[in-house]
């Protein structure tokens, strides 16, 4: 697996951090993990093979995670790079995703699903087990961020594994879901004194890391609360494992 952080930030504009989106290359194909309004242009900036994208995962329906999906599909209709494509694009996410896309589609007759290739919409619930791509096993876990929010665990045919929590509140069951994973892509919205319960502050994120004991943790979804703070040093005082600060353009091999 290869991970590229497209957006390490949030819905709040930031000069160095786009909103949530992550490019994942696996033995089975490529996935986009969340699709913020910034995602399409970040794909182009990172020069990934976005015309060959196999699947898009949507973790929940907040606009900084879903808001780029309809514009991306609209852009694919007109992109010259897509003229020869015939393979299907999978859209996988919580129940209700198709309804939201239909609302976007019908608002101005965008014809988002009228592509040169099939669009397969797959809706899943917490506790689902399935192959998101052939040979790429997926498990989901319902988090407390919103009623539909899902964390995703992936295992490639070569054994590499990743958990993407997306936005979440603190819950020890999430640590069990991520137990022993190669890479835990974990939200860590706030340094301390978080203003809401349904995100994580550093102490909570590191407690999940302690319990899950992954090989590496990448902390992402970072508000400006983190500007000027040495995140890795702060995390190192709470957990002795390998912690990486997500930054736009960061590339990691699993």
N, C-alpha and C positions, 0 to 999 in steps of 0.2 A: 504494500500500500504506500501511496505518496499523498500527503496532505499539503494543501496550499491554503493559507488563511487569506481570504479575499476581504473580509470585513471583521475586525476585532472589536468594533464599537457598538453603539446603541442607536436609538432613534434620534438622539441629540446630535446636531452637527458638530463635527470635530475635524480639525485640519489634518490629522494623521490617521484617523480611524473611520473607515466606512462602516455601515451597519452590517448586521450578521449575514455572512455567506462564507461557505467553505467548499473548496474543490477537492474531491477525493478520487484518486486513481487506484483501481484494484485489478486483480487478475481477471475479473469478470467484466470490467468496464468502468466507466466514470460516473460519478454522482456529484450533484450539487446539494450540499447540506444547508438548507434554508436559502431563501432567495429574496434578499432585501431590495429596496428600490435602487441601491447602488450596485447590485450584483452584475447586471449585464455589462456595464462599462468596466467593472473590475475584471471580469473574465477576459475582455479584450486587452486590457492593460497588462495582464499577466501572460498573455499569449498562449493560453491553454487551448486545447482542441475542442472548443465549445460547439462547433457544428456536429461533432460526433458524440455529444453528451448522451448518456444512456438513461439516466433517471434523475429526478429532482425529489428530494425529501423535504417536506414541510412539517416543522415540529409543532406549530400552533399558529393561530390566526392574528397575532399582532402584526401591524403593518411593517415593522422593521425586520420581520422574518418572512412575511408572505407578500408584502406590497409590491415586489418586483416581478411576481410571477405572470400576471396578466400582461404587463408591458413587454416582458421577455417573449411570451408566446406571440404577441402582436408583431414584435420585431422579427421573429423567425419567419413569419409569413412573407416578409419582404427582403430577407437577407439573401443575396446571391449565393452565399456559401451553402444554402440549404436546397438549392435547385435539384441536386442529384440524390438527395437523401431519400431512402425508402424505409429504413428500419424505424420501429416505433420509439417514441419517447414516453417513458413512464413518469407519471406524477403520483407520488405516494405521500399520504398524509392522513390526518385525522378525519373521522366521519364529519361531513359537512363541507369539506373542501370543494367538492363538485358544485354544490349549491352556490357557494361564494363565487366560484369561477363563472357560473352561469349568469349571476347578477352582473359581474363585470362585463361579460360578453354581450349581454343584452342592453347594457346602458347606452351603447352607441353603435350597435351592430358591428362589432369588431371581427366576428367570425374567427375567434381564437382557435377553434377546433377544426377549422377548414384549412388544413396544412397539406403539403405534398406527401406527408407520412402520417401514420396513425398516432394519435394521442391516447394512451391508456391511463385512465384515472383509477387508482386503487386506494380505497379508504380502509384504514385499520384502527383498531382500538388498543388500549393498553393490554399487555399480556399476549399480543399476537406473535406468532412465530411463522416465518415465511422466507422465501428467497426473493430478495429485492431485485437481484439479477441472478442469472443461472450460476449456481455454485457459491453465491454470496449470501450467507445466512443472516437473517435479521430477526431481532427480538425487540419488543417495545415495552416501555414502562410508563405508566401514567404519573406525571409529576403534579405538584400542587400549584403551579404557576397560573394556569387557567383550566377550566373544565376539560378542554380537549388536549392539553399539552402532553407531548410524548417525548421521552428520551429514547434513543436508538442505540442498540448494540449490534455491531457488524462483525462477522468472522469470515475471512477470505479462505479460498481453497488452499492457500499455502499456510494457513494457521494464524496469520496476523489478525489482530482484533482491535477494535476501536469502539468507545462509547462516546456519543455526543449527547450531553444532557440538555442542550439548549437552555432556555430560561427555567429556573426552578427555585422553589423554596428549599429549606433544609429538611431532609428526611433520611434517616439511616437506611431505609429500604433501598434508596437509590445507590448507596454504597455497596450493598449486597449485589445489586444488578450489575455494577461495574467491577465486581471482584476480579482481581488478577488480570485485568485487561492490559494490552500493550500500551495503548494511549487513551487517556481520559481527557477529552476535550470538555472542560468544565467551566460553567459560567462563574464569574467572580465580580459581580457588578460593583461592589463597594469595598473600600478599604476598611472602614469601621463605621459604626453608628448608622446603619442602613435605615432609610426612611420608610421602607415597605418590607413586609414579611415574605413576599413571594419572589424575592431575589436572594442571592447569597452575599454575605460579607466574607472577608478573608478567613476569619477563624472558622466559619462554618464550612467553607470550601476545603480548608485543610483538614478538618475533622472527617469529611467525606473521603479525602485522599488517604488519611490514616487507616480508615476502616476498609477501603477498597484495595489499597496497596497495589496500585497499577505500576507498570514499569516507568511510565512518564505521565506527567500532568501538564496540559497546556491550559492556562487560565485566560479566558476570553470574555467577551461582552463587558468591556471595561468602560465605565463612565469617566468623566473628567476628574472625578474624585481621585483617580490614580495619577493624574498629571504631576510630575515632579517627585513621585514616590518610587523607590527601588522595590518593585513588586517581588522579584525573585529573592532578595535579601529578607524582606518581610515574611515571605512564605517559608524561607529556610529556618526561621526561628520557631516555626510551628510544626514543621514536618521535615524529616531528613531526606526525603526522596527527591527525585529529579523533577524540578518545576521549571516551566518555560513560560515566559510572558508572550501571549499572542500579539503579533504585530502584523499589520497589513503587508502581504507579500512574503511572510514567513513560510518556508518550505521544509517539510520534515519527511524522512523516509522511515517507515515502520519495519 
